[in-house]
Protein backbone atom coordinates (compact mmCIF):
# COMPACT_ATOMS: atom_id res chain seq x y z
CA UNK A 1 0.00 0.00 0.00
CA UNK A 2 2.89 2.35 0.75
CA UNK A 3 4.25 1.94 -2.77
CA UNK A 4 0.79 2.58 -4.24
CA UNK A 5 0.65 5.86 -2.32
CA UNK A 6 4.24 6.78 -3.17
CA UNK A 7 3.92 6.23 -6.92
CA UNK A 8 0.33 7.40 -7.53
CA UNK A 9 -0.57 10.95 -8.49
CA UNK A 10 -1.91 13.24 -5.76
CA UNK A 11 -5.62 12.47 -5.42
CA UNK A 12 -5.25 9.20 -7.35
CA UNK A 13 -7.45 6.24 -6.45
CA UNK A 14 -5.99 3.25 -4.59
CA UNK A 15 -8.03 0.07 -4.13
CA UNK A 16 -7.11 -2.56 -1.53
CA UNK A 17 -9.07 -5.81 -1.80
CA UNK A 18 -8.90 -8.88 0.46
CA UNK A 19 -10.52 -12.13 -0.66
CA UNK A 20 -10.86 -15.29 1.46
CA UNK A 21 -9.91 -18.44 -0.48
CA UNK A 22 -9.78 -22.15 0.27
CA UNK A 23 -12.48 -22.36 2.97
CA UNK A 24 -11.05 -19.80 5.38
CA UNK A 25 -7.42 -20.93 5.10
CA UNK A 26 -6.00 -18.40 2.62
CA UNK A 27 -6.41 -14.68 2.00
CA UNK A 28 -5.47 -12.96 -1.23
CA UNK A 29 -4.65 -9.26 -0.94
CA UNK A 30 -4.64 -7.10 -4.06
CA UNK A 31 -3.60 -3.47 -4.39
CA UNK A 32 -4.53 -1.49 -7.51
CA UNK A 33 -3.53 2.10 -8.09
CA UNK A 34 -3.23 4.80 -10.72
CA UNK A 35 0.53 5.00 -10.39
CA UNK A 36 3.22 5.20 -13.04
CA UNK A 37 3.28 1.44 -13.62
CA UNK A 38 6.12 -1.02 -14.02
CA UNK A 39 7.46 -2.17 -17.38
CA UNK A 40 7.07 -5.90 -18.04
CA UNK A 41 10.84 -6.43 -18.13
CA UNK A 42 11.20 -4.82 -14.67
CA UNK A 43 8.46 -6.87 -12.98
CA UNK A 44 10.86 -9.75 -12.24
CA UNK A 45 12.83 -7.40 -9.95
CA UNK A 46 9.88 -6.58 -7.67
CA UNK A 47 10.38 -9.18 -4.96
CA UNK A 48 14.15 -9.56 -5.25
CA UNK A 49 16.49 -8.26 -2.56
CA UNK A 50 17.61 -4.74 -3.57
CA UNK A 51 15.38 -5.05 -6.65
CA UNK A 52 14.85 -1.40 -7.52
CA UNK A 53 13.48 0.00 -10.75
CA UNK A 54 16.13 2.52 -11.75
CA UNK A 55 14.46 4.57 -14.47
CA UNK A 56 14.26 8.35 -13.93
CA UNK A 57 10.59 8.42 -12.98
CA UNK A 58 10.85 5.79 -10.23
CA UNK A 59 14.07 7.21 -8.79
CA UNK A 60 12.62 10.75 -8.76
CA UNK A 61 9.52 9.63 -6.84
CA UNK A 62 11.48 7.48 -4.36
CA UNK A 63 15.12 8.62 -4.27
CA UNK A 64 15.90 7.02 -0.88
CA UNK A 65 14.46 3.57 -1.63
CA UNK A 66 16.86 0.63 -1.51
CA UNK A 67 14.61 -2.11 -2.89
CA UNK A 68 13.91 -4.06 0.28
CA UNK A 69 10.25 -3.30 1.10
CA UNK A 70 8.55 -5.84 -1.19
CA UNK A 71 11.33 -8.39 -0.58
CA UNK A 72 10.76 -8.18 3.19
CA UNK A 73 6.98 -8.38 2.71
CA UNK A 74 7.37 -11.53 0.62
CA UNK A 75 9.73 -13.13 3.19
CA UNK A 76 7.16 -12.52 5.95
CA UNK A 77 4.38 -13.96 3.79
CA UNK A 78 6.40 -17.08 2.98
CA UNK A 79 7.30 -17.58 6.67
CA UNK A 80 3.57 -17.49 7.43
CA UNK A 81 2.86 -20.14 4.79
CA UNK A 82 1.92 -17.77 1.97
CA UNK A 83 3.45 -17.02 -1.37
PDB file of N, CA, C and O in Angstrom:
ATOM      1  N   UNK A   1       0.832  -1.181   0.000  1.00  0.00           N
ATOM      2  CA  UNK A   1       0.000   0.000   0.000  1.00  0.00           C
ATOM      3  C   UNK A   1       0.884   1.255   0.000  1.00  0.00           C
ATOM      4  O   UNK A   1       0.555   2.253  -0.640  1.00  0.00           O
ATOM      5  N   UNK A   2       1.988   1.193   0.711  1.00  0.00           N
ATOM      6  CA  UNK A   2       2.888   2.349   0.755  1.00  0.00           C
ATOM      7  C   UNK A   2       3.403   2.689  -0.637  1.00  0.00           C
ATOM      8  O   UNK A   2       3.461   3.863  -1.004  1.00  0.00           O
ATOM      9  N   UNK A   3       3.777   1.683  -1.414  1.00  0.00           N
ATOM     10  CA  UNK A   3       4.248   1.943  -2.771  1.00  0.00           C
ATOM     11  C   UNK A   3       3.140   2.517  -3.646  1.00  0.00           C
ATOM     12  O   UNK A   3       3.399   3.384  -4.481  1.00  0.00           O
ATOM     13  N   UNK A   4       1.920   2.048  -3.466  1.00  0.00           N
ATOM     14  CA  UNK A   4       0.792   2.583  -4.236  1.00  0.00           C
ATOM     15  C   UNK A   4       0.625   4.073  -3.950  1.00  0.00           C
ATOM     16  O   UNK A   4       0.382   4.864  -4.861  1.00  0.00           O
ATOM     17  N   UNK A   5       0.755   4.443  -2.694  1.00  0.00           N
ATOM     18  CA  UNK A   5       0.646   5.860  -2.319  1.00  0.00           C
ATOM     19  C   UNK A   5       1.820   6.650  -2.892  1.00  0.00           C
ATOM     20  O   UNK A   5       1.639   7.734  -3.446  1.00  0.00           O
ATOM     21  N   UNK A   6       3.009   6.105  -2.756  1.00  0.00           N
ATOM     22  CA  UNK A   6       4.236   6.781  -3.172  1.00  0.00           C
ATOM     23  C   UNK A   6       4.263   7.068  -4.676  1.00  0.00           C
ATOM     24  O   UNK A   6       4.710   8.133  -5.100  1.00  0.00           O
ATOM     25  N   UNK A   7       3.784   6.114  -5.476  1.00  0.00           N
ATOM     26  CA  UNK A   7       3.922   6.229  -6.923  1.00  0.00           C
ATOM     27  C   UNK A   7       2.653   6.661  -7.640  1.00  0.00           C
ATOM     28  O   UNK A   7       2.650   6.744  -8.868  1.00  0.00           O
ATOM     29  N   UNK A   8       1.579   6.937  -6.918  1.00  0.00           N
ATOM     30  CA  UNK A   8       0.331   7.402  -7.530  1.00  0.00           C
ATOM     31  C   UNK A   8       0.284   8.928  -7.529  1.00  0.00           C
ATOM     32  O   UNK A   8       0.897   9.576  -6.680  1.00  0.00           O
ATOM     33  N   UNK A   9      -0.443   9.490  -8.482  1.00  0.00           N
ATOM     34  CA  UNK A   9      -0.567  10.952  -8.490  1.00  0.00           C
ATOM     35  C   UNK A   9      -1.389  11.430  -7.287  1.00  0.00           C
ATOM     36  O   UNK A   9      -2.220  10.688  -6.763  1.00  0.00           O
ATOM     37  N   UNK A  10      -1.154  12.662  -6.859  1.00  0.00           N
ATOM     38  CA  UNK A  10      -1.913  13.243  -5.757  1.00  0.00           C
ATOM     39  C   UNK A  10      -3.408  13.173  -6.095  1.00  0.00           C
ATOM     40  O   UNK A  10      -3.831  13.621  -7.160  1.00  0.00           O
ATOM     41  N   UNK A  11      -4.187  12.616  -5.194  1.00  0.00           N
ATOM     42  CA  UNK A  11      -5.624  12.465  -5.421  1.00  0.00           C
ATOM     43  C   UNK A  11      -5.990  11.231  -6.219  1.00  0.00           C
ATOM     44  O   UNK A  11      -7.166  11.001  -6.501  1.00  0.00           O
ATOM     45  N   UNK A  12      -4.983  10.423  -6.592  1.00  0.00           N
ATOM     46  CA  UNK A  12      -5.246   9.200  -7.345  1.00  0.00           C
ATOM     47  C   UNK A  12      -5.992   8.174  -6.496  1.00  0.00           C
ATOM     48  O   UNK A  12      -5.951   8.227  -5.267  1.00  0.00           O
ATOM     49  N   UNK A  13      -6.657   7.263  -7.144  1.00  0.00           N
ATOM     50  CA  UNK A  13      -7.449   6.244  -6.454  1.00  0.00           C
ATOM     51  C   UNK A  13      -6.602   4.998  -6.192  1.00  0.00           C
ATOM     52  O   UNK A  13      -5.891   4.524  -7.078  1.00  0.00           O
ATOM     53  N   UNK A  14      -6.684   4.476  -4.974  1.00  0.00           N
ATOM     54  CA  UNK A  14      -5.989   3.250  -4.594  1.00  0.00           C
ATOM     55  C   UNK A  14      -7.020   2.291  -4.019  1.00  0.00           C
ATOM     56  O   UNK A  14      -7.761   2.646  -3.104  1.00  0.00           O
ATOM     57  N   UNK A  15      -7.068   1.077  -4.554  1.00  0.00           N
ATOM     58  CA  UNK A  15      -8.027   0.074  -4.127  1.00  0.00           C
ATOM     59  C   UNK A  15      -7.277  -1.076  -3.455  1.00  0.00           C
ATOM     60  O   UNK A  15      -6.352  -1.643  -4.037  1.00  0.00           O
ATOM     61  N   UNK A  16      -7.674  -1.413  -2.244  1.00  0.00           N
ATOM     62  CA  UNK A  16      -7.114  -2.563  -1.530  1.00  0.00           C
ATOM     63  C   UNK A  16      -8.249  -3.560  -1.354  1.00  0.00           C
ATOM     64  O   UNK A  16      -9.306  -3.229  -0.817  1.00  0.00           O
ATOM     65  N   UNK A  17      -8.018  -4.789  -1.815  1.00  0.00           N
ATOM     66  CA  UNK A  17      -9.068  -5.810  -1.799  1.00  0.00           C
ATOM     67  C   UNK A  17      -8.513  -7.077  -1.135  1.00  0.00           C
ATOM     68  O   UNK A  17      -7.431  -7.550  -1.481  1.00  0.00           O
ATOM     69  N   UNK A  18      -9.265  -7.608  -0.189  1.00  0.00           N
ATOM     70  CA  UNK A  18      -8.897  -8.877   0.455  1.00  0.00           C
ATOM     71  C   UNK A  18      -9.984  -9.893   0.154  1.00  0.00           C
ATOM     72  O   UNK A  18     -11.168  -9.614   0.344  1.00  0.00           O
ATOM     73  N   UNK A  19      -9.591 -11.069  -0.312  1.00  0.00           N
ATOM     74  CA  UNK A  19     -10.524 -12.132  -0.659  1.00  0.00           C
ATOM     75  C   UNK A  19     -10.143 -13.395   0.098  1.00  0.00           C
ATOM     76  O   UNK A  19      -8.979 -13.795   0.087  1.00  0.00           O
ATOM     77  N   UNK A  20     -11.111 -14.028   0.755  1.00  0.00           N
ATOM     78  CA  UNK A  20     -10.864 -15.289   1.460  1.00  0.00           C
ATOM     79  C   UNK A  20     -10.965 -16.417   0.440  1.00  0.00           C
ATOM     80  O   UNK A  20     -11.933 -16.492  -0.317  1.00  0.00           O
ATOM     81  N   UNK A  21      -9.968 -17.290   0.422  1.00  0.00           N
ATOM     82  CA  UNK A  21      -9.909 -18.441  -0.481  1.00  0.00           C
ATOM     83  C   UNK A  21      -9.840 -19.715   0.344  1.00  0.00           C
ATOM     84  O   UNK A  21      -9.658 -19.671   1.561  1.00  0.00           O
ATOM     85  N   UNK A  22      -9.981 -20.815  -0.305  1.00  0.00           N
ATOM     86  CA  UNK A  22      -9.782 -22.152   0.273  1.00  0.00           C
ATOM     87  C   UNK A  22     -10.397 -22.286   1.662  1.00  0.00           C
ATOM     88  O   UNK A  22      -9.680 -22.309   2.662  1.00  0.00           O
ATOM     89  N   UNK A  23     -11.710 -22.374   1.722  1.00  0.00           N
ATOM     90  CA  UNK A  23     -12.484 -22.357   2.966  1.00  0.00           C
ATOM     91  C   UNK A  23     -11.764 -21.834   4.206  1.00  0.00           C
ATOM     92  O   UNK A  23     -11.378 -22.590   5.097  1.00  0.00           O
ATOM     93  N   UNK A  24     -11.597 -20.513   4.229  1.00  0.00           N
ATOM     94  CA  UNK A  24     -11.046 -19.799   5.381  1.00  0.00           C
ATOM     95  C   UNK A  24      -9.603 -20.146   5.737  1.00  0.00           C
ATOM     96  O   UNK A  24      -9.204 -19.973   6.889  1.00  0.00           O
ATOM     97  N   UNK A  25      -8.816 -20.627   4.790  1.00  0.00           N
ATOM     98  CA  UNK A  25      -7.418 -20.927   5.101  1.00  0.00           C
ATOM     99  C   UNK A  25      -6.438 -20.013   4.371  1.00  0.00           C
ATOM    100  O   UNK A  25      -5.259 -19.979   4.725  1.00  0.00           O
ATOM    101  N   UNK A  26      -6.890 -19.282   3.375  1.00  0.00           N
ATOM    102  CA  UNK A  26      -6.004 -18.397   2.621  1.00  0.00           C
ATOM    103  C   UNK A  26      -6.703 -17.064   2.373  1.00  0.00           C
ATOM    104  O   UNK A  26      -7.921 -17.003   2.211  1.00  0.00           O
ATOM    105  N   UNK A  27      -5.909 -16.005   2.346  1.00  0.00           N
ATOM    106  CA  UNK A  27      -6.410 -14.682   2.000  1.00  0.00           C
ATOM    107  C   UNK A  27      -5.546 -14.130   0.887  1.00  0.00           C
ATOM    108  O   UNK A  27      -4.318 -14.175   0.960  1.00  0.00           O
ATOM    109  N   UNK A  28      -6.189 -13.613  -0.138  1.00  0.00           N
ATOM    110  CA  UNK A  28      -5.465 -12.958  -1.225  1.00  0.00           C
ATOM    111  C   UNK A  28      -5.670 -11.453  -1.065  1.00  0.00           C
ATOM    112  O   UNK A  28      -6.801 -10.985  -0.933  1.00  0.00           O
ATOM    113  N   UNK A  29      -4.590 -10.714  -1.076  1.00  0.00           N
ATOM    114  CA  UNK A  29      -4.655  -9.261  -0.944  1.00  0.00           C
ATOM    115  C   UNK A  29      -4.156  -8.642  -2.241  1.00  0.00           C
ATOM    116  O   UNK A  29      -3.057  -8.942  -2.708  1.00  0.00           O
ATOM    117  N   UNK A  30      -4.979  -7.775  -2.815  1.00  0.00           N
ATOM    118  CA  UNK A  30      -4.642  -7.095  -4.059  1.00  0.00           C
ATOM    119  C   UNK A  30      -4.622  -5.594  -3.820  1.00  0.00           C
ATOM    120  O   UNK A  30      -5.455  -5.060  -3.088  1.00  0.00           O
ATOM    121  N   UNK A  31      -3.668  -4.920  -4.443  1.00  0.00           N
ATOM    122  CA  UNK A  31      -3.596  -3.467  -4.387  1.00  0.00           C
ATOM    123  C   UNK A  31      -3.553  -2.967  -5.827  1.00  0.00           C
ATOM    124  O   UNK A  31      -2.692  -3.370  -6.609  1.00  0.00           O
ATOM    125  N   UNK A  32      -4.487  -2.090  -6.169  1.00  0.00           N
ATOM    126  CA  UNK A  32      -4.526  -1.485  -7.507  1.00  0.00           C
ATOM    127  C   UNK A  32      -4.450   0.022  -7.326  1.00  0.00           C
ATOM    128  O   UNK A  32      -5.069   0.590  -6.426  1.00  0.00           O
ATOM    129  N   UNK A  33      -3.681   0.653  -8.196  1.00  0.00           N
ATOM    130  CA  UNK A  33      -3.529   2.099  -8.085  1.00  0.00           C
ATOM    131  C   UNK A  33      -3.486   2.738  -9.465  1.00  0.00           C
ATOM    132  O   UNK A  33      -3.594   2.056 -10.484  1.00  0.00           O
ATOM    133  N   UNK A  34      -3.328   4.041  -9.484  1.00  0.00           N
ATOM    134  CA  UNK A  34      -3.231   4.804 -10.724  1.00  0.00           C
ATOM    135  C   UNK A  34      -1.818   5.348 -10.886  1.00  0.00           C
ATOM    136  O   UNK A  34      -1.603   6.420 -11.451  1.00  0.00           O
ATOM    137  N   UNK A  35      -0.869   4.582 -10.376  1.00  0.00           N
ATOM    138  CA  UNK A  35       0.531   5.001 -10.394  1.00  0.00           C
ATOM    139  C   UNK A  35       1.160   4.917 -11.764  1.00  0.00           C
ATOM    140  O   UNK A  35       0.483   4.689 -12.767  1.00  0.00           O
ATOM    141  N   UNK A  36       2.474   5.107 -11.789  1.00  0.00           N
ATOM    142  CA  UNK A  36       3.221   5.200 -13.041  1.00  0.00           C
ATOM    143  C   UNK A  36       3.420   3.853 -13.724  1.00  0.00           C
ATOM    144  O   UNK A  36       3.803   3.806 -14.894  1.00  0.00           O
ATOM    145  N   UNK A  37       3.169   2.768 -13.020  1.00  0.00           N
ATOM    146  CA  UNK A  37       3.285   1.442 -13.617  1.00  0.00           C
ATOM    147  C   UNK A  37       4.700   0.904 -13.611  1.00  0.00           C
ATOM    148  O   UNK A  37       5.652   1.607 -13.272  1.00  0.00           O
ATOM    149  N   UNK A  38       4.818  -0.343 -13.989  1.00  0.00           N
ATOM    150  CA  UNK A  38       6.118  -1.020 -14.025  1.00  0.00           C
ATOM    151  C   UNK A  38       6.216  -1.761 -15.354  1.00  0.00           C
ATOM    152  O   UNK A  38       5.345  -2.560 -15.696  1.00  0.00           O
ATOM    153  N   UNK A  39       7.275  -1.490 -16.091  1.00  0.00           N
ATOM    154  CA  UNK A  39       7.458  -2.174 -17.377  1.00  0.00           C
ATOM    155  C   UNK A  39       7.554  -3.682 -17.161  1.00  0.00           C
ATOM    156  O   UNK A  39       8.050  -4.140 -16.131  1.00  0.00           O
ATOM    157  N   UNK A  40       7.081  -4.441 -18.131  1.00  0.00           N
ATOM    158  CA  UNK A  40       7.068  -5.902 -18.041  1.00  0.00           C
ATOM    159  C   UNK A  40       8.465  -6.451 -17.717  1.00  0.00           C
ATOM    160  O   UNK A  40       8.596  -7.356 -16.893  1.00  0.00           O
ATOM    161  N   UNK A  41       9.483  -5.921 -18.343  1.00  0.00           N
ATOM    162  CA  UNK A  41      10.844  -6.435 -18.126  1.00  0.00           C
ATOM    163  C   UNK A  41      11.375  -6.109 -16.722  1.00  0.00           C
ATOM    164  O   UNK A  41      12.334  -6.737 -16.272  1.00  0.00           O
ATOM    165  N   UNK A  42      10.776  -5.153 -16.033  1.00  0.00           N
ATOM    166  CA  UNK A  42      11.197  -4.818 -14.668  1.00  0.00           C
ATOM    167  C   UNK A  42      10.406  -5.574 -13.599  1.00  0.00           C
ATOM    168  O   UNK A  42      10.801  -5.574 -12.433  1.00  0.00           O
ATOM    169  N   UNK A  43       9.312  -6.208 -13.968  1.00  0.00           N
ATOM    170  CA  UNK A  43       8.456  -6.870 -12.981  1.00  0.00           C
ATOM    171  C   UNK A  43       9.158  -8.023 -12.266  1.00  0.00           C
ATOM    172  O   UNK A  43       8.799  -8.342 -11.133  1.00  0.00           O
ATOM    173  N   UNK A  44      10.135  -8.646 -12.890  1.00  0.00           N
ATOM    174  CA  UNK A  44      10.860  -9.745 -12.239  1.00  0.00           C
ATOM    175  C   UNK A  44      11.713  -9.257 -11.069  1.00  0.00           C
ATOM    176  O   UNK A  44      12.102 -10.057 -10.217  1.00  0.00           O
ATOM    177  N   UNK A  45      12.007  -7.963 -11.014  1.00  0.00           N
ATOM    178  CA  UNK A  45      12.830  -7.395  -9.946  1.00  0.00           C
ATOM    179  C   UNK A  45      12.032  -7.117  -8.667  1.00  0.00           C
ATOM    180  O   UNK A  45      12.623  -6.926  -7.604  1.00  0.00           O
ATOM    181  N   UNK A  46      10.715  -7.093  -8.758  1.00  0.00           N
ATOM    182  CA  UNK A  46       9.880  -6.579  -7.675  1.00  0.00           C
ATOM    183  C   UNK A  46      10.117  -7.213  -6.314  1.00  0.00           C
ATOM    184  O   UNK A  46      10.177  -6.500  -5.312  1.00  0.00           O
ATOM    185  N   UNK A  47      10.251  -8.512  -6.251  1.00  0.00           N
ATOM    186  CA  UNK A  47      10.377  -9.185  -4.962  1.00  0.00           C
ATOM    187  C   UNK A  47      11.788  -9.690  -4.697  1.00  0.00           C
ATOM    188  O   UNK A  47      11.997 -10.518  -3.810  1.00  0.00           O
ATOM    189  N   UNK A  48      12.764  -9.192  -5.466  1.00  0.00           N
ATOM    190  CA  UNK A  48      14.155  -9.558  -5.253  1.00  0.00           C
ATOM    191  C   UNK A  48      14.795  -8.597  -4.252  1.00  0.00           C
ATOM    192  O   UNK A  48      14.425  -7.425  -4.179  1.00  0.00           O
ATOM    193  N   UNK A  49      15.746  -9.099  -3.495  1.00  0.00           N
ATOM    194  CA  UNK A  49      16.487  -8.258  -2.559  1.00  0.00           C
ATOM    195  C   UNK A  49      17.216  -7.160  -3.336  1.00  0.00           C
ATOM    196  O   UNK A  49      17.921  -7.448  -4.303  1.00  0.00           O
ATOM    197  N   UNK A  50      17.053  -5.929  -2.924  1.00  0.00           N
ATOM    198  CA  UNK A  50      17.613  -4.744  -3.570  1.00  0.00           C
ATOM    199  C   UNK A  50      17.130  -4.593  -5.015  1.00  0.00           C
ATOM    200  O   UNK A  50      17.839  -4.043  -5.858  1.00  0.00           O
ATOM    201  N   UNK A  51      15.927  -5.083  -5.294  1.00  0.00           N
ATOM    202  CA  UNK A  51      15.378  -5.049  -6.646  1.00  0.00           C
ATOM    203  C   UNK A  51      14.671  -3.747  -6.964  1.00  0.00           C
ATOM    204  O   UNK A  51      13.441  -3.698  -6.994  1.00  0.00           O
ATOM    205  N   UNK A  52      15.427  -2.706  -7.197  1.00  0.00           N
ATOM    206  CA  UNK A  52      14.854  -1.396  -7.519  1.00  0.00           C
ATOM    207  C   UNK A  52      14.657  -1.228  -9.010  1.00  0.00           C
ATOM    208  O   UNK A  52      15.378  -1.816  -9.815  1.00  0.00           O
ATOM    209  N   UNK A  53      13.674  -0.421  -9.371  1.00  0.00           N
ATOM    210  CA  UNK A  53      13.475   0.002 -10.753  1.00  0.00           C
ATOM    211  C   UNK A  53      14.235   1.318 -10.878  1.00  0.00           C
ATOM    212  O   UNK A  53      13.911   2.281 -10.182  1.00  0.00           O
ATOM    213  N   UNK A  54      15.219   1.376 -11.734  1.00  0.00           N
ATOM    214  CA  UNK A  54      16.127   2.519 -11.754  1.00  0.00           C
ATOM    215  C   UNK A  54      15.914   3.478 -12.914  1.00  0.00           C
ATOM    216  O   UNK A  54      16.851   4.164 -13.322  1.00  0.00           O
ATOM    217  N   UNK A  55      14.690   3.543 -13.458  1.00  0.00           N
ATOM    218  CA  UNK A  55      14.456   4.566 -14.466  1.00  0.00           C
ATOM    219  C   UNK A  55      14.237   5.914 -13.770  1.00  0.00           C
ATOM    220  O   UNK A  55      13.989   5.952 -12.565  1.00  0.00           O
ATOM    221  N   UNK A  56      14.325   7.004 -14.510  1.00  0.00           N
ATOM    222  CA  UNK A  56      14.263   8.353 -13.927  1.00  0.00           C
ATOM    223  C   UNK A  56      12.998   8.601 -13.129  1.00  0.00           C
ATOM    224  O   UNK A  56      13.050   9.199 -12.054  1.00  0.00           O
ATOM    225  N   UNK A  57      11.866   8.152 -13.637  1.00  0.00           N
ATOM    226  CA  UNK A  57      10.586   8.420 -12.983  1.00  0.00           C
ATOM    227  C   UNK A  57      10.495   7.758 -11.605  1.00  0.00           C
ATOM    228  O   UNK A  57      10.064   8.393 -10.643  1.00  0.00           O
ATOM    229  N   UNK A  58      10.896   6.495 -11.504  1.00  0.00           N
ATOM    230  CA  UNK A  58      10.847   5.793 -10.225  1.00  0.00           C
ATOM    231  C   UNK A  58      11.852   6.371  -9.226  1.00  0.00           C
ATOM    232  O   UNK A  58      11.530   6.530  -8.048  1.00  0.00           O
ATOM    233  N   UNK A  59      13.046   6.680  -9.680  1.00  0.00           N
ATOM    234  CA  UNK A  59      14.072   7.213  -8.787  1.00  0.00           C
ATOM    235  C   UNK A  59      13.669   8.607  -8.294  1.00  0.00           C
ATOM    236  O   UNK A  59      13.908   8.943  -7.134  1.00  0.00           O
ATOM    237  N   UNK A  60      13.064   9.413  -9.160  1.00  0.00           N
ATOM    238  CA  UNK A  60      12.624  10.752  -8.759  1.00  0.00           C
ATOM    239  C   UNK A  60      11.558  10.669  -7.682  1.00  0.00           C
ATOM    240  O   UNK A  60      11.592  11.446  -6.728  1.00  0.00           O
ATOM    241  N   UNK A  61      10.609   9.744  -7.810  1.00  0.00           N
ATOM    242  CA  UNK A  61       9.523   9.626  -6.841  1.00  0.00           C
ATOM    243  C   UNK A  61       9.961   8.972  -5.536  1.00  0.00           C
ATOM    244  O   UNK A  61       9.336   9.194  -4.499  1.00  0.00           O
ATOM    245  N   UNK A  62      11.020   8.172  -5.567  1.00  0.00           N
ATOM    246  CA  UNK A  62      11.479   7.477  -4.360  1.00  0.00           C
ATOM    247  C   UNK A  62      13.008   7.428  -4.341  1.00  0.00           C
ATOM    248  O   UNK A  62      13.595   6.355  -4.484  1.00  0.00           O
ATOM    249  N   UNK A  63      13.655   8.582  -4.165  1.00  0.00           N
ATOM    250  CA  UNK A  63      15.116   8.617  -4.268  1.00  0.00           C
ATOM    251  C   UNK A  63      15.846   7.870  -3.159  1.00  0.00           C
ATOM    252  O   UNK A  63      16.994   7.472  -3.353  1.00  0.00           O
ATOM    253  N   UNK A  64      15.221   7.667  -2.008  1.00  0.00           N
ATOM    254  CA  UNK A  64      15.898   7.017  -0.882  1.00  0.00           C
ATOM    255  C   UNK A  64      15.627   5.514  -0.802  1.00  0.00           C
ATOM    256  O   UNK A  64      16.191   4.834   0.055  1.00  0.00           O
ATOM    257  N   UNK A  65      14.781   4.991  -1.671  1.00  0.00           N
ATOM    258  CA  UNK A  65      14.456   3.568  -1.634  1.00  0.00           C
ATOM    259  C   UNK A  65      15.664   2.705  -1.930  1.00  0.00           C
ATOM    260  O   UNK A  65      16.517   3.069  -2.740  1.00  0.00           O
ATOM    261  N   UNK A  66      15.735   1.550  -1.264  1.00  0.00           N
ATOM    262  CA  UNK A  66      16.857   0.633  -1.510  1.00  0.00           C
ATOM    263  C   UNK A  66      16.405  -0.695  -2.111  1.00  0.00           C
ATOM    264  O   UNK A  66      17.239  -1.544  -2.426  1.00  0.00           O
ATOM    265  N   UNK A  67      15.094  -0.884  -2.272  1.00  0.00           N
ATOM    266  CA  UNK A  67      14.612  -2.111  -2.893  1.00  0.00           C
ATOM    267  C   UNK A  67      14.447  -3.271  -1.942  1.00  0.00           C
ATOM    268  O   UNK A  67      14.633  -4.424  -2.331  1.00  0.00           O
ATOM    269  N   UNK A  68      14.097  -2.984  -0.693  1.00  0.00           N
ATOM    270  CA  UNK A  68      13.911  -4.065   0.281  1.00  0.00           C
ATOM    271  C   UNK A  68      12.453  -4.245   0.730  1.00  0.00           C
ATOM    272  O   UNK A  68      12.103  -5.313   1.234  1.00  0.00           O
ATOM    273  N   UNK A  69      11.612  -3.250   0.563  1.00  0.00           N
ATOM    274  CA  UNK A  69      10.251  -3.302   1.096  1.00  0.00           C
ATOM    275  C   UNK A  69       9.439  -4.500   0.629  1.00  0.00           C
ATOM    276  O   UNK A  69       8.907  -5.240   1.456  1.00  0.00           O
ATOM    277  N   UNK A  70       9.333  -4.705  -0.677  1.00  0.00           N
ATOM    278  CA  UNK A  70       8.553  -5.837  -1.188  1.00  0.00           C
ATOM    279  C   UNK A  70       9.249  -7.163  -0.909  1.00  0.00           C
ATOM    280  O   UNK A  70       8.584  -8.177  -0.700  1.00  0.00           O
ATOM    281  N   UNK A  71      10.576  -7.169  -0.904  1.00  0.00           N
ATOM    282  CA  UNK A  71      11.327  -8.386  -0.583  1.00  0.00           C
ATOM    283  C   UNK A  71      11.037  -8.815   0.854  1.00  0.00           C
ATOM    284  O   UNK A  71      10.788  -9.993   1.111  1.00  0.00           O
ATOM    285  N   UNK A  72      11.066  -7.870   1.789  1.00  0.00           N
ATOM    286  CA  UNK A  72      10.761  -8.181   3.193  1.00  0.00           C
ATOM    287  C   UNK A  72       9.317  -8.646   3.333  1.00  0.00           C
ATOM    288  O   UNK A  72       9.044  -9.608   4.051  1.00  0.00           O
ATOM    289  N   UNK A  73       8.400  -7.981   2.661  1.00  0.00           N
ATOM    290  CA  UNK A  73       6.983  -8.381   2.711  1.00  0.00           C
ATOM    291  C   UNK A  73       6.796  -9.815   2.236  1.00  0.00           C
ATOM    292  O   UNK A  73       6.053 -10.590   2.838  1.00  0.00           O
ATOM    293  N   UNK A  74       7.478 -10.159   1.150  1.00  0.00           N
ATOM    294  CA  UNK A  74       7.367 -11.535   0.621  1.00  0.00           C
ATOM    295  C   UNK A  74       7.962 -12.542   1.601  1.00  0.00           C
ATOM    296  O   UNK A  74       7.387 -13.610   1.810  1.00  0.00           O
ATOM    297  N   UNK A  75       9.105 -12.217   2.204  1.00  0.00           N
ATOM    298  CA  UNK A  75       9.726 -13.130   3.190  1.00  0.00           C
ATOM    299  C   UNK A  75       8.768 -13.388   4.363  1.00  0.00           C
ATOM    300  O   UNK A  75       8.634 -14.526   4.812  1.00  0.00           O
ATOM    301  N   UNK A  76       8.121 -12.364   4.846  1.00  0.00           N
ATOM    302  CA  UNK A  76       7.156 -12.523   5.952  1.00  0.00           C
ATOM    303  C   UNK A  76       5.998 -13.402   5.493  1.00  0.00           C
ATOM    304  O   UNK A  76       5.575 -14.303   6.217  1.00  0.00           O
ATOM    305  N   UNK A  77       5.490 -13.145   4.304  1.00  0.00           N
ATOM    306  CA  UNK A  77       4.382 -13.956   3.788  1.00  0.00           C
ATOM    307  C   UNK A  77       4.757 -15.424   3.674  1.00  0.00           C
ATOM    308  O   UNK A  77       3.984 -16.298   4.068  1.00  0.00           O
ATOM    309  N   UNK A  78       5.942 -15.699   3.136  1.00  0.00           N
ATOM    310  CA  UNK A  78       6.402 -17.083   2.984  1.00  0.00           C
ATOM    311  C   UNK A  78       6.574 -17.749   4.351  1.00  0.00           C
ATOM    312  O   UNK A  78       6.212 -18.914   4.519  1.00  0.00           O
ATOM    313  N   UNK A  79       7.123 -17.022   5.328  1.00  0.00           N
ATOM    314  CA  UNK A  79       7.299 -17.581   6.675  1.00  0.00           C
ATOM    315  C   UNK A  79       5.961 -17.929   7.321  1.00  0.00           C
ATOM    316  O   UNK A  79       5.884 -18.801   8.186  1.00  0.00           O
ATOM    317  N   UNK A  80       4.904 -17.230   6.884  1.00  0.00           N
ATOM    318  CA  UNK A  80       3.574 -17.495   7.432  1.00  0.00           C
ATOM    319  C   UNK A  80       2.808 -18.521   6.593  1.00  0.00           C
ATOM    320  O   UNK A  80       1.625 -18.763   6.829  1.00  0.00           O
ATOM    321  N   UNK A  81       3.491 -19.120   5.613  1.00  0.00           N
ATOM    322  CA  UNK A  81       2.864 -20.137   4.785  1.00  0.00           C
ATOM    323  C   UNK A  81       2.246 -19.632   3.501  1.00  0.00           C
ATOM    324  O   UNK A  81       1.571 -20.381   2.794  1.00  0.00           O
ATOM    325  N   UNK A  82       2.474 -18.356   3.194  1.00  0.00           N
ATOM    326  CA  UNK A  82       1.921 -17.772   1.974  1.00  0.00           C
ATOM    327  C   UNK A  82       2.888 -17.838   0.827  1.00  0.00           C
ATOM    328  O   UNK A  82       3.890 -18.552   0.865  1.00  0.00           O
ATOM    329  N   UNK A  83       2.564 -17.073  -0.200  1.00  0.00           N
ATOM    330  CA  UNK A  83       3.451 -17.019  -1.372  1.00  0.00           C
ATOM    331  C   UNK A  83       3.569 -15.604  -1.862  1.00  0.00           C
ATOM    332  O   UNK A  83       4.271 -15.347  -2.841  1.00  0.00           O
TER     333      UNK A  83
END
